[in-house]
């Protein structure tokens, strides 16, 4: 039987990864889609940059086994 990630599971994986990596409590997933056999998850999280609040966007590529293959973070 082949293991298939559900959209809810992919979102949980992404939120947990961003929370640990950026040490934030609030992560918003804006979009999740399946493309070319992987999941692409996009969203935002707040960060503190030298005492100033900013919003950072992210894009994660998650494979069919639930592993993060790449991550990209950008200030908005």
PDB file of N, CA, C and O in Angstrom:
ATOM      1  N   UNK A   1       0.841  -1.181   0.000  1.00  0.00           N
ATOM      2  CA  UNK A   1       0.000   0.000   0.000  1.00  0.00           C
ATOM      3  C   UNK A   1       0.886   1.245   0.000  1.00  0.00           C
ATOM      4  O   UNK A   1       1.836   1.341   0.777  1.00  0.00           O
ATOM      5  N   UNK A   2       0.574   2.172  -0.857  1.00  0.00           N
ATOM      6  CA  UNK A   2       1.364   3.389  -0.998  1.00  0.00           C
ATOM      7  C   UNK A   2       0.904   4.435   0.017  1.00  0.00           C
ATOM      8  O   UNK A   2      -0.296   4.644   0.198  1.00  0.00           O
ATOM      9  N   UNK A   3       1.851   5.085   0.669  1.00  0.00           N
ATOM     10  CA  UNK A   3       1.560   6.124   1.646  1.00  0.00           C
ATOM     11  C   UNK A   3       1.264   7.431   0.922  1.00  0.00           C
ATOM     12  O   UNK A   3       2.058   7.877   0.094  1.00  0.00           O
ATOM     13  N   UNK A   4       0.124   8.047   1.232  1.00  0.00           N
ATOM     14  CA  UNK A   4      -0.273   9.294   0.589  1.00  0.00           C
ATOM     15  C   UNK A   4      -0.470  10.355   1.666  1.00  0.00           C
ATOM     16  O   UNK A   4      -1.235  10.163   2.611  1.00  0.00           O
ATOM     17  N   UNK A   5       0.231  11.479   1.508  1.00  0.00           N
ATOM     18  CA  UNK A   5       0.075  12.584   2.452  1.00  0.00           C
ATOM     19  C   UNK A   5      -1.207  13.343   2.164  1.00  0.00           C
ATOM     20  O   UNK A   5      -1.495  13.681   1.016  1.00  0.00           O
ATOM     21  N   UNK A   6      -1.964  13.604   3.196  1.00  0.00           N
ATOM     22  CA  UNK A   6      -3.174  14.408   3.061  1.00  0.00           C
ATOM     23  C   UNK A   6      -2.795  15.879   3.195  1.00  0.00           C
ATOM     24  O   UNK A   6      -1.782  16.195   3.819  1.00  0.00           O
ATOM     25  N   UNK A   7      -3.585  16.784   2.623  1.00  0.00           N
ATOM     26  CA  UNK A   7      -3.283  18.224   2.731  1.00  0.00           C
ATOM     27  C   UNK A   7      -3.146  18.697   4.180  1.00  0.00           C
ATOM     28  O   UNK A   7      -2.317  19.562   4.463  1.00  0.00           O
ATOM     29  N   UNK A   8      -3.936  18.151   5.093  1.00  0.00           N
ATOM     30  CA  UNK A   8      -3.847  18.543   6.496  1.00  0.00           C
ATOM     31  C   UNK A   8      -2.515  18.133   7.109  1.00  0.00           C
ATOM     32  O   UNK A   8      -1.936  18.872   7.906  1.00  0.00           O
ATOM     33  N   UNK A   9      -2.038  16.966   6.739  1.00  0.00           N
ATOM     34  CA  UNK A   9      -0.756  16.477   7.238  1.00  0.00           C
ATOM     35  C   UNK A   9       0.389  17.339   6.709  1.00  0.00           C
ATOM     36  O   UNK A   9       1.312  17.674   7.451  1.00  0.00           O
ATOM     37  N   UNK A  10       0.327  17.692   5.438  1.00  0.00           N
ATOM     38  CA  UNK A  10       1.351  18.544   4.822  1.00  0.00           C
ATOM     39  C   UNK A  10       1.393  19.891   5.535  1.00  0.00           C
ATOM     40  O   UNK A  10       2.472  20.418   5.806  1.00  0.00           O
ATOM     41  N   UNK A  11       0.229  20.448   5.837  1.00  0.00           N
ATOM     42  CA  UNK A  11       0.167  21.733   6.543  1.00  0.00           C
ATOM     43  C   UNK A  11       0.778  21.612   7.941  1.00  0.00           C
ATOM     44  O   UNK A  11       1.514  22.504   8.366  1.00  0.00           O
ATOM     45  N   UNK A  12       0.489  20.535   8.656  1.00  0.00           N
ATOM     46  CA  UNK A  12       1.063  20.318   9.985  1.00  0.00           C
ATOM     47  C   UNK A  12       2.590  20.223   9.926  1.00  0.00           C
ATOM     48  O   UNK A  12       3.285  20.785  10.772  1.00  0.00           O
ATOM     49  N   UNK A  13       3.102  19.514   8.931  1.00  0.00           N
ATOM     50  CA  UNK A  13       4.553  19.381   8.751  1.00  0.00           C
ATOM     51  C   UNK A  13       5.171  20.759   8.517  1.00  0.00           C
ATOM     52  O   UNK A  13       6.197  21.088   9.112  1.00  0.00           O
ATOM     53  N   UNK A  14       4.553  21.561   7.654  1.00  0.00           N
ATOM     54  CA  UNK A  14       5.075  22.887   7.334  1.00  0.00           C
ATOM     55  C   UNK A  14       5.059  23.813   8.551  1.00  0.00           C
ATOM     56  O   UNK A  14       6.047  24.492   8.827  1.00  0.00           O
ATOM     57  N   UNK A  15       3.951  23.841   9.270  1.00  0.00           N
ATOM     58  CA  UNK A  15       3.828  24.715  10.443  1.00  0.00           C
ATOM     59  C   UNK A  15       4.855  24.334  11.511  1.00  0.00           C
ATOM     60  O   UNK A  15       5.502  25.209  12.087  1.00  0.00           O
ATOM     61  N   UNK A  16       5.008  23.051  11.776  1.00  0.00           N
ATOM     62  CA  UNK A  16       5.987  22.595  12.770  1.00  0.00           C
ATOM     63  C   UNK A  16       7.399  22.987  12.362  1.00  0.00           C
ATOM     64  O   UNK A  16       8.178  23.449  13.195  1.00  0.00           O
ATOM     65  N   UNK A  17       7.734  22.807  11.092  1.00  0.00           N
ATOM     66  CA  UNK A  17       9.071  23.154  10.594  1.00  0.00           C
ATOM     67  C   UNK A  17       9.352  24.650  10.762  1.00  0.00           C
ATOM     68  O   UNK A  17      10.412  25.026  11.262  1.00  0.00           O
ATOM     69  N   UNK A  18       8.417  25.497  10.350  1.00  0.00           N
ATOM     70  CA  UNK A  18       8.627  26.952  10.425  1.00  0.00           C
ATOM     71  C   UNK A  18       8.703  27.406  11.880  1.00  0.00           C
ATOM     72  O   UNK A  18       9.544  28.237  12.223  1.00  0.00           O
ATOM     73  N   UNK A  19       7.841  26.874  12.732  1.00  0.00           N
ATOM     74  CA  UNK A  19       7.867  27.255  14.154  1.00  0.00           C
ATOM     75  C   UNK A  19       9.216  26.935  14.789  1.00  0.00           C
ATOM     76  O   UNK A  19       9.754  27.748  15.541  1.00  0.00           O
ATOM     77  N   UNK A  20       9.765  25.765  14.497  1.00  0.00           N
ATOM     78  CA  UNK A  20      11.061  25.376  15.055  1.00  0.00           C
ATOM     79  C   UNK A  20      12.203  26.184  14.444  1.00  0.00           C
ATOM     80  O   UNK A  20      13.107  26.623  15.155  1.00  0.00           O
ATOM     81  N   UNK A  21      12.161  26.375  13.145  1.00  0.00           N
ATOM     82  CA  UNK A  21      13.251  27.066  12.445  1.00  0.00           C
ATOM     83  C   UNK A  21      13.321  28.553  12.796  1.00  0.00           C
ATOM     84  O   UNK A  21      14.407  29.098  12.990  1.00  0.00           O
ATOM     85  N   UNK A  22      12.156  29.207  12.877  1.00  0.00           N
ATOM     86  CA  UNK A  22      12.110  30.656  13.116  1.00  0.00           C
ATOM     87  C   UNK A  22      11.811  31.012  14.570  1.00  0.00           C
ATOM     88  O   UNK A  22      11.842  32.182  14.949  1.00  0.00           O
ATOM     89  N   UNK A  23      11.521  29.996  15.378  1.00  0.00           N
ATOM     90  CA  UNK A  23      11.198  30.205  16.792  1.00  0.00           C
ATOM     91  C   UNK A  23      10.057  31.210  16.969  1.00  0.00           C
ATOM     92  O   UNK A  23      10.174  32.180  17.718  1.00  0.00           O
ATOM     93  N   UNK A  24       8.954  30.955  16.263  1.00  0.00           N
ATOM     94  CA  UNK A  24       7.756  31.789  16.332  1.00  0.00           C
ATOM     95  C   UNK A  24       6.574  30.914  16.742  1.00  0.00           C
ATOM     96  O   UNK A  24       6.620  29.691  16.616  1.00  0.00           O
ATOM     97  N   UNK A  25       5.524  31.551  17.230  1.00  0.00           N
ATOM     98  CA  UNK A  25       4.349  30.812  17.647  1.00  0.00           C
ATOM     99  C   UNK A  25       3.219  30.837  16.642  1.00  0.00           C
ATOM    100  O   UNK A  25       2.340  29.976  16.667  1.00  0.00           O
ATOM    101  N   UNK A  26       3.239  31.826  15.753  1.00  0.00           N
ATOM    102  CA  UNK A  26       2.128  32.009  14.819  1.00  0.00           C
ATOM    103  C   UNK A  26       2.613  31.831  13.379  1.00  0.00           C
ATOM    104  O   UNK A  26       3.474  32.576  12.912  1.00  0.00           O
ATOM    105  N   UNK A  27       2.061  30.853  12.690  1.00  0.00           N
ATOM    106  CA  UNK A  27       2.414  30.589  11.299  1.00  0.00           C
ATOM    107  C   UNK A  27       1.118  30.477  10.506  1.00  0.00           C
ATOM    108  O   UNK A  27       0.212  29.741  10.898  1.00  0.00           O
ATOM    109  N   UNK A  28       1.025  31.197   9.402  1.00  0.00           N
ATOM    110  CA  UNK A  28      -0.160  31.138   8.547  1.00  0.00           C
ATOM    111  C   UNK A  28       0.185  30.467   7.232  1.00  0.00           C
ATOM    112  O   UNK A  28       1.078  30.912   6.512  1.00  0.00           O
ATOM    113  N   UNK A  29      -0.521  29.402   6.923  1.00  0.00           N
ATOM    114  CA  UNK A  29      -0.365  28.740   5.635  1.00  0.00           C
ATOM    115  C   UNK A  29      -1.382  29.366   4.684  1.00  0.00           C
ATOM    116  O   UNK A  29      -2.585  29.350   4.942  1.00  0.00           O
ATOM    117  N   UNK A  30      -0.883  29.909   3.593  1.00  0.00           N
ATOM    118  CA  UNK A  30      -1.733  30.595   2.624  1.00  0.00           C
ATOM    119  C   UNK A  30      -2.178  29.646   1.513  1.00  0.00           C
ATOM    120  O   UNK A  30      -3.326  29.697   1.073  1.00  0.00           O
ATOM    121  N   UNK A  31      -1.274  28.787   1.063  1.00  0.00           N
ATOM    122  CA  UNK A  31      -1.598  27.881  -0.041  1.00  0.00           C
ATOM    123  C   UNK A  31      -0.794  26.594   0.086  1.00  0.00           C
ATOM    124  O   UNK A  31       0.347  26.591   0.548  1.00  0.00           O
ATOM    125  N   UNK A  32      -1.416  25.516  -0.334  1.00  0.00           N
ATOM    126  CA  UNK A  32      -0.716  24.228  -0.441  1.00  0.00           C
ATOM    127  C   UNK A  32      -1.249  23.546  -1.691  1.00  0.00           C
ATOM    128  O   UNK A  32      -2.457  23.430  -1.893  1.00  0.00           O
ATOM    129  N   UNK A  33      -0.318  23.098  -2.520  1.00  0.00           N
ATOM    130  CA  UNK A  33      -0.723  22.450  -3.757  1.00  0.00           C
ATOM    131  C   UNK A  33       0.248  21.340  -4.114  1.00  0.00           C
ATOM    132  O   UNK A  33       1.423  21.367  -3.746  1.00  0.00           O
ATOM    133  N   UNK A  34      -0.266  20.386  -4.824  1.00  0.00           N
ATOM    134  CA  UNK A  34       0.550  19.261  -5.265  1.00  0.00           C
ATOM    135  C   UNK A  34       1.004  19.541  -6.687  1.00  0.00           C
ATOM    136  O   UNK A  34       0.182  19.751  -7.579  1.00  0.00           O
ATOM    137  N   UNK A  35       2.326  19.545  -6.899  1.00  0.00           N
ATOM    138  CA  UNK A  35       2.900  19.817  -8.221  1.00  0.00           C
ATOM    139  C   UNK A  35       4.020  18.827  -8.493  1.00  0.00           C
ATOM    140  O   UNK A  35       4.926  18.667  -7.676  1.00  0.00           O
ATOM    141  N   UNK A  36       3.959  18.179  -9.613  1.00  0.00           N
ATOM    142  CA  UNK A  36       5.045  17.297 -10.079  1.00  0.00           C
ATOM    143  C   UNK A  36       5.487  16.302  -9.009  1.00  0.00           C
ATOM    144  O   UNK A  36       6.681  16.034  -8.869  1.00  0.00           O
ATOM    145  N   UNK A  37       4.543  15.758  -8.259  1.00  0.00           N
ATOM    146  CA  UNK A  37       4.860  14.723  -7.284  1.00  0.00           C
ATOM    147  C   UNK A  37       5.348  15.218  -5.935  1.00  0.00           C
ATOM    148  O   UNK A  37       5.716  14.403  -5.089  1.00  0.00           O
ATOM    149  N   UNK A  38       5.364  16.517  -5.705  1.00  0.00           N
ATOM    150  CA  UNK A  38       5.736  17.072  -4.397  1.00  0.00           C
ATOM    151  C   UNK A  38       4.661  18.072  -3.963  1.00  0.00           C
ATOM    152  O   UNK A  38       3.836  18.505  -4.769  1.00  0.00           O
ATOM    153  N   UNK A  39       4.685  18.424  -2.699  1.00  0.00           N
ATOM    154  CA  UNK A  39       3.782  19.447  -2.168  1.00  0.00           C
ATOM    155  C   UNK A  39       4.527  20.764  -2.077  1.00  0.00           C
ATOM    156  O   UNK A  39       5.673  20.798  -1.629  1.00  0.00           O
ATOM    157  N   UNK A  40       3.895  21.839  -2.495  1.00  0.00           N
ATOM    158  CA  UNK A  40       4.430  23.195  -2.366  1.00  0.00           C
ATOM    159  C   UNK A  40       3.533  23.917  -1.368  1.00  0.00           C
ATOM    160  O   UNK A  40       2.331  24.067  -1.591  1.00  0.00           O
ATOM    161  N   UNK A  41       4.133  24.363  -0.262  1.00  0.00           N
ATOM    162  CA  UNK A  41       3.382  25.038   0.793  1.00  0.00           C
ATOM    163  C   UNK A  41       3.921  26.454   0.926  1.00  0.00           C
ATOM    164  O   UNK A  41       5.126  26.663   1.062  1.00  0.00           O
ATOM    165  N   UNK A  42       2.995  27.442   0.886  1.00  0.00           N
ATOM    166  CA  UNK A  42       3.382  28.848   1.014  1.00  0.00           C
ATOM    167  C   UNK A  42       2.637  29.460   2.190  1.00  0.00           C
ATOM    168  O   UNK A  42       1.508  29.078   2.500  1.00  0.00           O
ATOM    169  N   UNK A  43       3.297  30.424   2.842  1.00  0.00           N
ATOM    170  CA  UNK A  43       2.651  31.090   3.962  1.00  0.00           C
ATOM    171  C   UNK A  43       3.486  32.231   4.498  1.00  0.00           C
ATOM    172  O   UNK A  43       4.453  32.669   3.875  1.00  0.00           O
ATOM    173  N   UNK A  44       3.089  32.707   5.678  1.00  0.00           N
ATOM    174  CA  UNK A  44       3.784  33.821   6.317  1.00  0.00           C
ATOM    175  C   UNK A  44       3.953  33.546   7.806  1.00  0.00           C
ATOM    176  O   UNK A  44       3.246  32.728   8.395  1.00  0.00           O
ATOM    177  N   UNK A  45       4.913  34.256   8.395  1.00  0.00           N
ATOM    178  CA  UNK A  45       5.105  34.213   9.840  1.00  0.00           C
ATOM    179  C   UNK A  45       5.690  35.551  10.284  1.00  0.00           C
ATOM    180  O   UNK A  45       6.431  36.183   9.531  1.00  0.00           O
ATOM    181  N   UNK A  46       5.361  35.987  11.505  1.00  0.00           N
ATOM    182  CA  UNK A  46       5.927  37.225  12.015  1.00  0.00           C
ATOM    183  C   UNK A  46       7.331  36.965  12.558  1.00  0.00           C
ATOM    184  O   UNK A  46       7.592  35.902  13.121  1.00  0.00           O
ATOM    185  N   UNK A  47       8.228  37.927  12.391  1.00  0.00           N
ATOM    186  CA  UNK A  47       9.558  37.817  12.994  1.00  0.00           C
ATOM    187  C   UNK A  47       9.911  39.164  13.614  1.00  0.00           C
ATOM    188  O   UNK A  47       9.326  40.194  13.281  1.00  0.00           O
ATOM    189  N   UNK A  48      10.867  39.130  14.511  1.00  0.00           N
ATOM    190  CA  UNK A  48      11.357  40.344  15.157  1.00  0.00           C
ATOM    191  C   UNK A  48      12.776  40.581  14.640  1.00  0.00           C
ATOM    192  O   UNK A  48      13.672  39.769  14.871  1.00  0.00           O
ATOM    193  N   UNK A  49      12.966  41.681  13.952  1.00  0.00           N
ATOM    194  CA  UNK A  49      14.267  42.002  13.375  1.00  0.00           C
ATOM    195  C   UNK A  49      14.818  43.231  14.086  1.00  0.00           C
ATOM    196  O   UNK A  49      14.468  44.366  13.763  1.00  0.00           O
ATOM    197  N   UNK A  50      15.681  42.981  15.055  1.00  0.00           N
ATOM    198  CA  UNK A  50      16.309  44.050  15.840  1.00  0.00           C
ATOM    199  C   UNK A  50      15.270  44.954  16.494  1.00  0.00           C
ATOM    200  O   UNK A  50      15.390  46.179  16.455  1.00  0.00           O
ATOM    201  N   UNK A  51      14.250  44.345  17.094  1.00  0.00           N
ATOM    202  CA  UNK A  51      13.231  45.097  17.806  1.00  0.00           C
ATOM    203  C   UNK A  51      12.095  45.625  16.956  1.00  0.00           C
ATOM    204  O   UNK A  51      11.204  46.299  17.472  1.00  0.00           O
ATOM    205  N   UNK A  52      12.105  45.338  15.673  1.00  0.00           N
ATOM    206  CA  UNK A  52      11.051  45.803  14.772  1.00  0.00           C
ATOM    207  C   UNK A  52      10.289  44.598  14.218  1.00  0.00           C
ATOM    208  O   UNK A  52      10.903  43.640  13.748  1.00  0.00           O
ATOM    209  N   UNK A  53       8.956  44.640  14.271  1.00  0.00           N
ATOM    210  CA  UNK A  53       8.178  43.515  13.731  1.00  0.00           C
ATOM    211  C   UNK A  53       8.150  43.530  12.203  1.00  0.00           C
ATOM    212  O   UNK A  53       7.949  44.575  11.584  1.00  0.00           O
ATOM    213  N   UNK A  54       8.353  42.371  11.617  1.00  0.00           N
ATOM    214  CA  UNK A  54       8.294  42.199  10.164  1.00  0.00           C
ATOM    215  C   UNK A  54       7.478  40.950   9.867  1.00  0.00           C
ATOM    216  O   UNK A  54       7.231  40.121  10.742  1.00  0.00           O
ATOM    217  N   UNK A  55       7.078  40.842   8.644  1.00  0.00           N
ATOM    218  CA  UNK A  55       6.427  39.618   8.179  1.00  0.00           C
ATOM    219  C   UNK A  55       7.355  38.954   7.175  1.00  0.00           C
ATOM    220  O   UNK A  55       7.908  39.597   6.283  1.00  0.00           O
ATOM    221  N   UNK A  56       7.508  37.656   7.347  1.00  0.00           N
ATOM    222  CA  UNK A  56       8.364  36.896   6.443  1.00  0.00           C
ATOM    223  C   UNK A  56       7.504  35.867   5.724  1.00  0.00           C
ATOM    224  O   UNK A  56       6.683  35.194   6.346  1.00  0.00           O
ATOM    225  N   UNK A  57       7.690  35.746   4.427  1.00  0.00           N
ATOM    226  CA  UNK A  57       6.971  34.724   3.662  1.00  0.00           C
ATOM    227  C   UNK A  57       7.881  33.514   3.492  1.00  0.00           C
ATOM    228  O   UNK A  57       9.106  33.627   3.533  1.00  0.00           O
ATOM    229  N   UNK A  58       7.265  32.371   3.304  1.00  0.00           N
ATOM    230  CA  UNK A  58       8.046  31.151   3.105  1.00  0.00           C
ATOM    231  C   UNK A  58       7.417  30.286   2.028  1.00  0.00           C
ATOM    232  O   UNK A  58       6.224  30.378   1.737  1.00  0.00           O
ATOM    233  N   UNK A  59       8.256  29.447   1.449  1.00  0.00           N
ATOM    234  CA  UNK A  59       7.806  28.420   0.512  1.00  0.00           C
ATOM    235  C   UNK A  59       8.584  27.154   0.840  1.00  0.00           C
ATOM    236  O   UNK A  59       9.815  27.163   0.873  1.00  0.00           O
ATOM    237  N   UNK A  60       7.871  26.082   1.078  1.00  0.00           N
ATOM    238  CA  UNK A  60       8.492  24.797   1.396  1.00  0.00           C
ATOM    239  C   UNK A  60       8.121  23.776   0.333  1.00  0.00           C
ATOM    240  O   UNK A  60       6.997  23.763  -0.168  1.00  0.00           O
ATOM    241  N   UNK A  61       9.070  22.928   0.000  1.00  0.00           N
ATOM    242  CA  UNK A  61       8.828  21.797  -0.896  1.00  0.00           C
ATOM    243  C   UNK A  61       8.904  20.540  -0.028  1.00  0.00           C
ATOM    244  O   UNK A  61       9.926  20.269   0.600  1.00  0.00           O
ATOM    245  N   UNK A  62       7.821  19.788  -0.003  1.00  0.00           N
ATOM    246  CA  UNK A  62       7.733  18.586   0.827  1.00  0.00           C
ATOM    247  C   UNK A  62       7.490  17.391  -0.080  1.00  0.00           C
ATOM    248  O   UNK A  62       6.575  17.403  -0.904  1.00  0.00           O
ATOM    249  N   UNK A  63       8.320  16.351   0.075  1.00  0.00           N
ATOM    250  CA  UNK A  63       8.158  15.171  -0.789  1.00  0.00           C
ATOM    251  C   UNK A  63       7.016  14.291  -0.304  1.00  0.00           C
ATOM    252  O   UNK A  63       6.390  14.586   0.715  1.00  0.00           O
ATOM    253  N   UNK A  64       6.749  13.229  -1.018  1.00  0.00           N
ATOM    254  CA  UNK A  64       5.612  12.355  -0.710  1.00  0.00           C
ATOM    255  C   UNK A  64       5.784  11.571   0.587  1.00  0.00           C
ATOM    256  O   UNK A  64       4.827  10.984   1.091  1.00  0.00           O
ATOM    257  N   UNK A  65       7.000  11.561   1.127  1.00  0.00           N
ATOM    258  CA  UNK A  65       7.251  10.878   2.399  1.00  0.00           C
ATOM    259  C   UNK A  65       7.194  11.832   3.588  1.00  0.00           C
ATOM    260  O   UNK A  65       7.376  11.411   4.731  1.00  0.00           O
ATOM    261  N   UNK A  66       6.943  13.117   3.325  1.00  0.00           N
ATOM    262  CA  UNK A  66       6.839  14.096   4.406  1.00  0.00           C
ATOM    263  C   UNK A  66       8.139  14.778   4.768  1.00  0.00           C
ATOM    264  O   UNK A  66       8.223  15.444   5.800  1.00  0.00           O
ATOM    265  N   UNK A  67       9.152  14.624   3.939  1.00  0.00           N
ATOM    266  CA  UNK A  67      10.457  15.260   4.193  1.00  0.00           C
ATOM    267  C   UNK A  67      10.517  16.620   3.502  1.00  0.00           C
ATOM    268  O   UNK A  67      10.058  16.782   2.371  1.00  0.00           O
ATOM    269  N   UNK A  68      11.096  17.597   4.209  1.00  0.00           N
ATOM    270  CA  UNK A  68      11.301  18.925   3.632  1.00  0.00           C
ATOM    271  C   UNK A  68      12.481  18.830   2.668  1.00  0.00           C
ATOM    272  O   UNK A  68      13.600  18.517   3.076  1.00  0.00           O
ATOM    273  N   UNK A  69      12.228  19.100   1.398  1.00  0.00           N
ATOM    274  CA  UNK A  69      13.284  19.038   0.385  1.00  0.00           C
ATOM    275  C   UNK A  69      13.956  20.388   0.197  1.00  0.00           C
ATOM    276  O   UNK A  69      15.154  20.444  -0.079  1.00  0.00           O
ATOM    277  N   UNK A  70      13.215  21.471   0.338  1.00  0.00           N
ATOM    278  CA  UNK A  70      13.813  22.817   0.253  1.00  0.00           C
ATOM    279  C   UNK A  70      12.918  23.802   0.975  1.00  0.00           C
ATOM    280  O   UNK A  70      11.717  23.586   1.134  1.00  0.00           O
ATOM    281  N   UNK A  71      13.538  24.890   1.407  1.00  0.00           N
ATOM    282  CA  UNK A  71      12.807  25.960   2.075  1.00  0.00           C
ATOM    283  C   UNK A  71      13.361  27.305   1.586  1.00  0.00           C
ATOM    284  O   UNK A  71      14.556  27.452   1.329  1.00  0.00           O
ATOM    285  N   UNK A  72      12.465  28.261   1.469  1.00  0.00           N
ATOM    286  CA  UNK A  72      12.852  29.588   1.019  1.00  0.00           C
ATOM    287  C   UNK A  72      12.075  30.601   1.851  1.00  0.00           C
ATOM    288  O   UNK A  72      10.845  30.565   1.896  1.00  0.00           O
ATOM    289  N   UNK A  73      12.801  31.509   2.510  1.00  0.00           N
ATOM    290  CA  UNK A  73      12.194  32.540   3.338  1.00  0.00           C
ATOM    291  C   UNK A  73      12.566  33.910   2.779  1.00  0.00           C
ATOM    292  O   UNK A  73      13.703  34.132   2.365  1.00  0.00           O
ATOM    293  N   UNK A  74      11.575  34.849   2.770  1.00  0.00           N
ATOM    294  CA  UNK A  74      11.803  36.204   2.255  1.00  0.00           C
ATOM    295  C   UNK A  74      11.065  37.214   3.123  1.00  0.00           C
ATOM    296  O   UNK A  74       9.933  36.980   3.546  1.00  0.00           O
ATOM    297  N   UNK A  75      11.725  38.342   3.382  1.00  0.00           N
ATOM    298  CA  UNK A  75      11.033  39.435   4.060  1.00  0.00           C
ATOM    299  C   UNK A  75      10.017  40.041   3.118  1.00  0.00           C
ATOM    300  O   UNK A  75      10.256  40.148   1.915  1.00  0.00           O
ATOM    301  N   UNK A  76       8.886  40.435   3.664  1.00  0.00           N
ATOM    302  CA  UNK A  76       7.857  41.058   2.832  1.00  0.00           C
ATOM    303  C   UNK A  76       7.958  42.570   2.935  1.00  0.00           C
ATOM    304  O   UNK A  76       7.177  43.285   2.307  1.00  0.00           O
TER     305      UNK A  76
END
